[in-house]
Amino acid sequence: MNSSGLVRAYLAFGANLGDPFAAFARAMEALAALPDTRPAARSSFYRSAPLGVTDKQADYINAVIALDTGLAPQALLDALLAVEAAGGRSRRDAAPAPRTIDLDLLLHGDTVLSTPTLTLPHPRLHQRAFVLLPLAEIAPGIVIPGIGALAPLLETVREQRIVRLEDTQAQAKGLAEPAIA
């Protein structure tokens, strides 16, 4: 927690149905409107192959978002689920199903938590290039509670297909600035 009483939280964004860039813009607006919460940074966009699927799916557009928030972990997760629902996502979808929006709470400060609805840090964040690469872009020195430093984890996912998108693709959607002050 910083001097303002806010905690830095990190979220993963992903989408592979509809217009992922528009979904991201809507999600950022919704996140900025949350009580006691302000976006602090966002990564560039990345294109990644779906993981753990047997059917043919479109690649995902991914990013990581940093928020400074006064919301407790469960309250923030509930807000993320509401943003997903507003974006057309049903959590009844099978885990590897294509989706219009996916927001995962990766970290909430140094919180380590395991409840029936929320595990922090996110239990698979250290296994996913589409999380680690964008996270490294906005928080290169981060240490993941119970897992360790981010930098060595990047080596463990280097075989996963992921490509950082050029800013021109984001500019076309009005989302060219990766960092938020």
N, C-alpha and C positions, 0 to 999 in steps of 0.2 A: 504494500500500500504506500502510495506517495503522500506528500505533505497535504495534498488536497483531499485525501481520503479516498482517492480512486485507485483501482487496481488495473494493471495492464492485462487484458485478455486477448487471446489470439483465436481467430476463427478461420476455418477453411471454407472457401466458396468453390462450388463446382456446378456445372450444368452441361448437358449435352443434348437437350431438346429445345426447340424454339430458338429464341435469340438470347444466348448466354450473356452477351454484353448488356442488353437491355435489362435482363434479370439482375445483373450485378448492379447496375445503376439504381434500380428500384430498391434493391437490398440496402445499398449504401444510404439512400434517403431514409429508409425505415430505421436503420441502425442509428443514424444521426438524430432521429426523433425520439429515441428511447430516453426515459428519465435518467438523470445522473450519468449520462453516457455521451462520449464524443469519440468519433473516429480519430485515431492518432496517426495511422499509416496504412498503406496498402502496397502490396507487391505489384510487380508487373503481372501480366496475364501469361499463362502457360497453357499449352495444348498437350494433353496426355492421353494415352491409351487407357481404356477401361481395364480395371484389375478384377480378377476373379469372375469373369463372365465366360459363358460358353457360346452365347449367341452373338451375332454381329451387331455392334453398336457403334454409333458415332463417337469420335474422340471427345473428351471433356475439355472445357475451358475452365481453368483453375486460377485461384489467387488466394493469398492470405491477407487478412485484415487484422490490424491491431486496434483495439478499443481501450480507452480509459473509461472505467465504469465503476459506479457505486453499487451496481446490482450484485446480489449474491449469485453464486454459480447456478443454482436451480432457476432463479428468476430470469437470469440471462438466457439459459437454455429454453425456458418457456417462451421468451420473446423471440428467439431464433426460430422455434417451431411455428410461431404465429406468422413470422415473415415468410417462411417456407409455404405455409398454407395459403397465404395471400398470393404467393407466386405460383400456385397451382400444384404444389407438391403434397402428396398424401404419404404419410409414414407407413401406410399399409402396404406400400410398394415393397416388393422383394428387395433385399439389400443391394444386389447388383443391377437393379432395373434402371433404365434410362430415366433422367429426371430434368425437369425445367429449372430446378434450383435445389441445392443441397448446402446447408450451413451446418458445420460441425464445430462445436466448442472444443478447441484443442487444449488451451491452457487458460487458467484463471489465476494470475499471479503465481504463487508457489503452492497453490492448493493441491493436495492429494486427497482424493475422495472416491469412494465406491458405494453407490446406492443402486437400487434397481433401475433408476432412470438416467443416471449420470456417472461416468467414470472420468476422473481427471488425474493426470493428463489423459488425453484421448488414448485409448488402449492400442491403437495401431498407427499413431502419428509417426513413430520412428521407423516404420516399415514402408512409407509411401513417399516416393520422390515428388509427387504432386503437392505434398505438404512441406517436405523438408526444403526443397529448393526455394520456393517463394518465402518461406519463413526465414531462411538464411539471408535472403535479400534485405529484409526489413529488421531482422534481429540476429545478426551474425554471431554474436557472443552469447546467445541465450544458453542456459543450462536447463534441461528438462528435468523436473523433479523426479527422482527415482530412476532416471534413465541415464542422464549425463549430458555432456556438452554436445551441441548440435553438429559441429564440424566433423567429428569422426563418423557420425551416422550417415552423412552424405555418401561416403564411400560404399556403404552397405546397400544403397539403392541405385547405384550407377548403371545397372543393367536395365532399369525401367525406362521405357520410351517417354521422353518429355522434351518439349521444345519451348523456349521462351519466345513469345510472340513479339514481333516488331511493333514499335510504338505507332507506326502508321495504321495498323489494324485497329488499335484502340482509338486513335485519333478519329477514325471514320465514325466511331460511335460516341465521340465526345468524352472519352475516358483516358486521355493521353498521360495525365500526370500520375505516376505511380505513387509518389509520396504525398502525404498530407502533413502539414506542419504540426 
